[in-house]
């Protein structure tokens, strides 16, 4: 009997699955584009622009570091600012469910502009809804 050597694309698929989403979307260059697109939308969104009233470049810089880490890239956010503790860091800002939905809408629009596959866009966006809704710390006016 002759030994059979198996090689097929499944081994390549496994390697792709092992790569972080950060790597699969294109790394820091894609994060940079995403952050620029996202904040262009956020800073002009009447619902949530008031939540971002500090230095815009600092906000974008922190978001670049956070998203890189959040998506499996370098741990630069933690290196600079410590553990993300995202809910605690957002507590000083009253965030309603309506705000979280507006934030998600901006993120969805920004992701749509990225030069990546639709599959990766969907996977990327899927990382945000639970996190955005976890930041809600204030009832919407209709709930009060």
N, C-alpha and C positions, 0 to 999 in steps of 0.2 A: 504494500500500500504506500502511495506517495503522500508525504505530508502536505497539507493544504495551508497555504499562508493567506490569511484573511487581511485584506486592507480595503476599506471602503470609507465613504464620506462620513460615516457615523463617528469615527475618531475625530474628525475635524469639527463636527457638530458639538461633541463633548468639550473640546477646547474652547469653542465660542461660548458655550454655556458657563464655563468656569471663569471667563473674563468678566470683570465687573461691568455694570452698565456704563459707568464712566468711560471705560476703554471702548466699549462697543459703540457709543455715540460719537466718539472722536476726541475724547479727553478735554483738556483745558480750553482748546480753541472753540469747541462747541459750547462749553459752559459760558465762555466770555460772550459769545453771540446771544445765547439764551438770556443772560442777565441783562444785556443792553436792550434787547427787544422787550423783555418783561417789564423793566422799569420805565421804559418809554410809555408803555401802556398804563402802568400803575400810577405814575406821577401825573397822568392826565385823567385818571378815573375819579369822577366826583364822589363816588361811594367810599373809596379807601385812600385817596391821596393824603388826607389829614393824618393818617397813621404813620406817614413817612415824612416827618417834619424836621429831621436832623440832616446833617451834611449828606447830600445824595451820593457823593463819591464814596464816602465811608460805608453807607448802606450797601452799595453795589459791591464794594470790596468784600464786606462780610458775607454777602450772599454768594459770591464766587467761591470763597473758601468753604462755606457751609455746603453748597451744592456739590462741590468736588468730593468732599468727605461723605456726604449723604448718599452719593451714587457709587461709592466704592473706590474713589481716588485717594489722593494724598490726605493725610490727617491734619492738614494745615490749620483748619479752624480750631481744633482742640489744642494744637501746638501754640497758637497765638492767644486764644480766648478761654481755654479750658473746656470742660465738658459742655456740649451745646445747651443742655437744659432748656430746650426751646420754649416749653410752656412757661417756665419761671421767667425767662427773659422777655416774654411777651405780656406778662401780667400787668405791667404798668399801662398798657394800651388797651382801652376797652374795645374788644373785638366781638362783633355779633356774628351770627350764622350768615346773615346777609353779606357782611364784610368778607367772610371766608369764601363764600360763593363768588363774590366779585373778584377776589384774589385768584381763585381757581380759573375763572373765565380769562383773566389776563394771562395766567400761566398757559392755559390751553392755546390761546392765540399766539403766544410767543413760541411755544413748541411747534406749532403748525408752520412756522417760518423756517425751521431748521432743515438743513440739507441732509436729512437722514430718512431711512425707510419709514413707511407708515407703521409697520410693526414696532419699530423702535420708538416712534412717537407715542404710540399707545402704551407701551411698557413704561416709558418715561413718565407720562402723565399719570399713570396708575399709582405712582409713588406718592402723589401729592394729596389726594382727597382726605384720607384719614388724618394726615398730619395737619392740614389746614383746619379741618373741623375740630381737631384736638386743641387748637389755639383759641377757640371760642370761649370767652370768659364773661360775656355780658349778654343778657337777653335782648333780643330785637325789640324795638319800641312796641310792636304789636303784641309781644309776649308779656310785657310789663304789667 
